[in-house]
Amino acid sequence: MNSDKFSSATTWIKSSYSGDNGGNCVEVALDFPGAVPVRDSKDPDGPVLMVGRGAWAAFTAGLR
């Protein structure tokens, strides 16, 4: 899915561990219903990976 499918009201957030150095970063939109969209912060108009909420919860729990 491309980012143009999201409204301008969609709030994308970047990890607090990401710096402003232009490195490899992802953004997520946690306010999207039913799934968690994930995109490359350097390419906000590029493709978006849709992850189920359960899978996202398991992924972030594993990171902790």
N, CA, C and O atoms as CSV, one atom per row, in Angstrom:
chain,resi,resn,atom,element,x,y,z
A,1,MET,N,N,0.847,-1.163,0.000
A,1,MET,CA,C,0.000,0.000,0.000
A,1,MET,C,C,0.897,1.232,0.000
A,1,MET,O,O,1.946,1.228,0.643
A,2,ASN,N,N,0.506,2.277,-0.703
A,2,ASN,CA,C,1.276,3.513,-0.722
A,2,ASN,C,C,0.761,4.495,0.320
A,2,ASN,O,O,-0.404,4.435,0.715
A,3,SER,N,N,1.620,5.389,0.761
A,3,SER,CA,C,1.268,6.361,1.786
A,3,SER,C,C,0.175,7.317,1.348
A,3,SER,O,O,-0.476,7.923,2.198
A,4,ASP,N,N,-0.049,7.472,0.044
A,4,ASP,CA,C,-1.084,8.403,-0.411
A,4,ASP,C,C,-2.488,7.918,-0.052
A,4,ASP,O,O,-3.450,8.667,-0.219
A,5,LYS,N,N,-2.629,6.696,0.433
A,5,LYS,CA,C,-3.915,6.150,0.860
A,5,LYS,C,C,-4.299,6.617,2.262
A,5,LYS,O,O,-5.415,6.358,2.713
A,6,PHE,N,N,-3.406,7.291,2.944
A,6,PHE,CA,C,-3.641,7.744,4.303
A,6,PHE,C,C,-4.035,9.213,4.298
A,6,PHE,O,O,-3.567,9.991,3.467
A,7,SER,N,N,-4.899,9.583,5.231
A,7,SER,CA,C,-5.340,10.971,5.297
A,7,SER,C,C,-4.244,11.841,5.888
A,7,SER,O,O,-3.302,11.351,6.512
A,8,SER,N,N,-4.388,13.131,5.678
A,8,SER,CA,C,-3.414,14.063,6.247
A,8,SER,C,C,-3.510,14.092,7.771
A,8,SER,O,O,-2.608,14.592,8.443
A,9,ALA,N,N,-4.608,13.555,8.317
A,9,ALA,CA,C,-4.784,13.508,9.767
A,9,ALA,C,C,-4.047,12.328,10.408
A,9,ALA,O,O,-3.942,12.257,11.632
A,10,THR,N,N,-3.539,11.407,9.591
A,10,THR,CA,C,-2.798,10.267,10.133
A,10,THR,C,C,-1.522,10.771,10.792
A,10,THR,O,O,-0.758,11.530,10.195
A,11,THR,N,N,-1.305,10.343,12.018
A,11,THR,CA,C,-0.128,10.765,12.765
A,11,THR,C,C,0.931,9.670,12.698
A,11,THR,O,O,0.754,8.583,13.248
A,12,TRP,N,N,2.024,9.971,12.020
A,12,TRP,CA,C,3.146,9.047,11.914
A,12,TRP,C,C,4.145,9.385,13.015
A,12,TRP,O,O,4.461,10.554,13.235
A,13,ILE,N,N,4.642,8.358,13.706
A,13,ILE,CA,C,5.636,8.585,14.751
A,13,ILE,C,C,6.893,7.769,14.466
A,13,ILE,O,O,6.835,6.668,13.918
A,14,LYS,N,N,8.016,8.337,14.850
A,14,LYS,CA,C,9.309,7.682,14.659
A,14,LYS,C,C,9.843,7.276,16.029
A,14,LYS,O,O,9.571,7.947,17.025
A,15,SER,N,N,10.578,6.215,16.082
A,15,SER,CA,C,11.157,5.732,17.330
A,15,SER,C,C,11.975,6.820,18.021
A,15,SER,O,O,12.657,7.611,17.370
A,16,SER,N,N,11.895,6.844,19.334
A,16,SER,CA,C,12.702,7.792,20.096
A,16,SER,C,C,14.187,7.466,19.987
A,16,SER,O,O,15.029,8.302,20.314
A,17,TYR,N,N,14.517,6.256,19.530
A,17,TYR,CA,C,15.913,5.859,19.342
A,17,TYR,C,C,16.481,6.359,18.015
A,17,TYR,O,O,17.688,6.286,17.786
A,18,SER,N,N,15.609,6.866,17.142
A,18,SER,CA,C,16.045,7.374,15.843
A,18,SER,C,C,16.601,8.779,16.018
A,18,SER,O,O,16.017,9.609,16.714
A,19,GLY,N,N,17.703,9.026,15.395
A,19,GLY,CA,C,18.290,10.364,15.445
A,19,GLY,C,C,17.894,11.174,14.230
A,19,GLY,O,O,17.081,10.731,13.419
A,20,ASP,N,N,18.457,12.338,14.103
A,20,ASP,CA,C,18.197,13.206,12.958
A,20,ASP,C,C,19.307,13.107,11.923
A,20,ASP,O,O,19.498,14.022,11.122
A,21,ASN,N,N,20.045,11.992,11.938
A,21,ASN,CA,C,21.195,11.846,11.050
A,21,ASN,C,C,20.845,11.223,9.704
A,21,ASN,O,O,21.741,10.949,8.906
A,22,GLY,N,N,19.550,10.992,9.433
A,22,GLY,CA,C,19.149,10.426,8.147
A,22,GLY,C,C,19.412,8.946,8.028
A,22,GLY,O,O,19.473,8.422,6.916
A,23,GLY,N,N,19.568,8.256,9.143
A,23,GLY,CA,C,19.844,6.826,9.125
A,23,GLY,C,C,18.630,5.994,8.759
A,23,GLY,O,O,17.621,6.521,8.289
A,24,ASN,N,N,18.733,4.699,8.975
A,24,ASN,CA,C,17.653,3.771,8.662
A,24,ASN,C,C,16.594,3.832,9.751
A,24,ASN,O,O,16.807,3.326,10.853
A,25,CYS,N,N,15.454,4.448,9.452
A,25,CYS,CA,C,14.397,4.621,10.439
A,25,CYS,C,C,13.054,4.226,9.846
A,25,CYS,O,O,12.831,4.314,8.638
A,26,VAL,N,N,12.183,3.797,10.716
A,26,VAL,CA,C,10.806,3.516,10.299
A,26,VAL,C,C,9.866,4.386,11.117
A,26,VAL,O,O,10.203,4.849,12.206
A,27,GLU,N,N,8.676,4.596,10.560
A,27,GLU,CA,C,7.618,5.311,11.250
A,27,GLU,C,C,6.399,4.414,11.292
A,27,GLU,O,O,6.191,3.591,10.401
A,28,VAL,N,N,5.594,4.575,12.332
A,28,VAL,CA,C,4.351,3.823,12.457
A,28,VAL,C,C,3.214,4.795,12.724
A,28,VAL,O,O,3.424,5.894,13.237
A,29,ALA,N,N,2.007,4.373,12.366
A,29,ALA,CA,C,0.802,5.151,12.655
A,29,ALA,C,C,-0.063,4.309,13.584
A,29,ALA,O,O,-0.759,3.399,13.135
A,30,LEU,N,N,-0.019,4.609,14.862
A,30,LEU,CA,C,-0.718,3.790,15.850
A,30,LEU,C,C,-2.210,4.105,15.930
A,30,LEU,O,O,-2.963,3.365,16.563
A,31,ASP,N,N,-2.646,5.201,15.292
A,31,ASP,CA,C,-4.054,5.576,15.345
A,31,ASP,C,C,-4.864,5.018,14.178
A,31,ASP,O,O,-6.026,5.385,14.001
A,32,PHE,N,N,-4.271,4.144,13.392
A,32,PHE,CA,C,-4.953,3.558,12.237
A,32,PHE,C,C,-5.794,2.377,12.713
A,32,PHE,O,O,-5.284,1.533,13.449
A,33,PRO,N,N,-7.062,2.289,12.318
A,33,PRO,CA,C,-7.925,1.200,12.809
A,33,PRO,C,C,-7.573,-0.166,12.216
A,33,PRO,O,O,-7.403,-0.301,11.004
A,34,GLY,N,N,-7.466,-1.166,13.076
A,34,GLY,CA,C,-7.326,-2.546,12.634
A,34,GLY,C,C,-5.939,-3.045,12.295
A,34,GLY,O,O,-5.736,-4.255,12.185
A,35,ALA,N,N,-4.985,-2.159,12.129
A,35,ALA,CA,C,-3.633,-2.570,11.751
A,35,ALA,C,C,-2.653,-1.472,12.148
A,35,ALA,O,O,-3.049,-0.378,12.550
A,36,VAL,N,N,-1.372,-1.787,12.028
A,36,VAL,CA,C,-0.325,-0.799,12.277
A,36,VAL,C,C,0.450,-0.598,10.978
A,36,VAL,O,O,1.204,-1.481,10.567
A,37,PRO,N,N,0.274,0.555,10.326
A,37,PRO,CA,C,1.050,0.848,9.119
A,37,PRO,C,C,2.493,1.194,9.486
A,37,PRO,O,O,2.737,1.910,10.457
A,38,VAL,N,N,3.441,0.685,8.710
A,38,VAL,CA,C,4.864,0.928,8.935
A,38,VAL,C,C,5.458,1.408,7.617
A,38,VAL,O,O,5.207,0.814,6.568
A,39,ARG,N,N,6.249,2.489,7.665
A,39,ARG,CA,C,6.872,3.016,6.440
A,39,ARG,C,C,8.295,3.476,6.722
A,39,ARG,O,O,8.695,3.651,7.873
A,40,ASP,N,N,9.039,3.665,5.659
A,40,ASP,CA,C,10.405,4.175,5.723
A,40,ASP,C,C,10.329,5.684,5.929
A,40,ASP,O,O,9.718,6.383,5.120
A,41,SER,N,N,10.932,6.193,6.986
A,41,SER,CA,C,10.844,7.624,7.271
A,41,SER,C,C,11.522,8.485,6.207
A,41,SER,O,O,11.193,9.662,6.059
A,42,LYS,N,N,12.464,7.907,5.467
A,42,LYS,CA,C,13.144,8.655,4.412
A,42,LYS,C,C,12.334,8.706,3.121
A,42,LYS,O,O,12.659,9.476,2.217
A,43,ASP,N,N,11.276,7.888,3.026
A,43,ASP,CA,C,10.446,7.823,1.824
A,43,ASP,C,C,8.967,7.834,2.226
A,43,ASP,O,O,8.275,6.831,2.051
A,44,PRO,N,N,8.474,8.968,2.767
A,44,PRO,CA,C,7.111,9.009,3.291
A,44,PRO,C,C,6.024,8.780,2.242
A,44,PRO,O,O,4.890,8.457,2.598
A,45,ASP,N,N,6.342,8.939,0.974
A,45,ASP,CA,C,5.358,8.683,-0.077
A,45,ASP,C,C,5.500,7.292,-0.679
A,45,ASP,O,O,4.792,6.947,-1.626
A,46,GLY,N,N,6.404,6.502,-0.141
A,46,GLY,CA,C,6.659,5.166,-0.662
A,46,GLY,C,C,5.712,4.125,-0.090
A,46,GLY,O,O,4.672,4.464,0.474
A,47,PRO,N,N,6.074,2.863,-0.236
A,47,PRO,CA,C,5.204,1.769,0.203
A,47,PRO,C,C,5.046,1.708,1.721
A,47,PRO,O,O,5.909,2.154,2.476
A,48,VAL,N,N,3.918,1.143,2.139
A,48,VAL,CA,C,3.586,0.993,3.554
A,48,VAL,C,C,3.308,-0.482,3.815
A,48,VAL,O,O,2.549,-1.117,3.082
A,49,LEU,N,N,3.914,-1.017,4.846
A,49,LEU,CA,C,3.674,-2.390,5.271
A,49,LEU,C,C,2.582,-2.360,6.335
A,49,LEU,O,O,2.718,-1.658,7.337
A,50,MET,N,N,1.508,-3.108,6.131
A,50,MET,CA,C,0.416,-3.177,7.095
A,50,MET,C,C,0.643,-4.411,7.976
A,50,MET,O,O,0.746,-5.529,7.472
A,51,VAL,N,N,0.718,-4.199,9.290
A,51,VAL,CA,C,0.983,-5.267,10.245
A,51,VAL,C,C,-0.230,-5.384,11.168
A,51,VAL,O,O,-0.727,-4.378,11.672
A,52,GLY,N,N,-0.701,-6.597,11.386
A,52,GLY,CA,C,-1.810,-6.805,12.308
A,52,GLY,C,C,-1.442,-6.345,13.711
A,52,GLY,O,O,-0.281,-6.422,14.112
A,53,ARG,N,N,-2.428,-5.870,14.451
A,53,ARG,CA,C,-2.158,-5.351,15.797
A,53,ARG,C,C,-1.556,-6.408,16.724
A,53,ARG,O,O,-0.671,-6.095,17.520
A,54,GLY,N,N,-2.027,-7.658,16.630
A,54,GLY,CA,C,-1.462,-8.728,17.454
A,54,GLY,C,C,-0.009,-8.993,17.123
A,54,GLY,O,O,0.817,-9.176,18.017
A,55,ALA,N,N,0.302,-9.012,15.837
A,55,ALA,CA,C,1.685,-9.229,15.409
A,55,ALA,C,C,2.575,-8.073,15.848
A,55,ALA,O,O,3.720,-8.285,16.248
A,56,TRP,N,N,2.049,-6.841,15.774
A,56,TRP,CA,C,2.826,-5.675,16.201
A,56,TRP,C,C,3.095,-5.735,17.705
A,56,TRP,O,O,4.203,-5.440,18.152
A,57,ALA,N,N,2.089,-6.116,18.477
A,57,ALA,CA,C,2.254,-6.229,19.932
A,57,ALA,C,C,3.307,-7.280,20.274
A,57,ALA,O,O,4.136,-7.066,21.159
A,58,ALA,N,N,3.277,-8.409,19.579
A,58,ALA,CA,C,4.269,-9.464,19.816
A,58,ALA,C,C,5.670,-8.996,19.433
A,58,ALA,O,O,6.637,-9.281,20.140
A,59,PHE,N,N,5.781,-8.282,18.320
A,59,PHE,CA,C,7.059,-7.768,17.844
A,59,PHE,C,C,7.655,-6.780,18.856
A,59,PHE,O,O,8.821,-6.901,19.232
A,60,THR,N,N,6.854,-5.808,19.292
A,60,THR,CA,C,7.384,-4.809,20.224
A,60,THR,C,C,7.674,-5.412,21.595
A,60,THR,O,O,8.609,-4.982,22.270
A,61,ALA,N,N,6.883,-6.407,22.018
A,61,ALA,CA,C,7.164,-7.098,23.283
A,61,ALA,C,C,8.501,-7.832,23.199
A,61,ALA,O,O,9.260,-7.869,24.168
A,62,GLY,N,N,8.782,-8.414,22.033
A,62,GLY,CA,C,10.046,-9.123,21.825
A,62,GLY,C,C,11.245,-8.181,21.846
A,62,GLY,O,O,12.348,-8.588,22.213
A,63,LEU,N,N,11.038,-6.930,21.457
A,63,LEU,CA,C,12.128,-5.955,21.469
A,63,LEU,C,C,12.485,-5.508,22.878
A,63,LEU,O,O,13.618,-5.113,23.155
A,64,ARG,N,N,11.510,-5.578,23.748
A,64,ARG,CA,C,11.755,-5.141,25.138
A,64,ARG,C,C,12.564,-6.186,25.831
A,64,ARG,O,O,12.890,-6.035,27.008
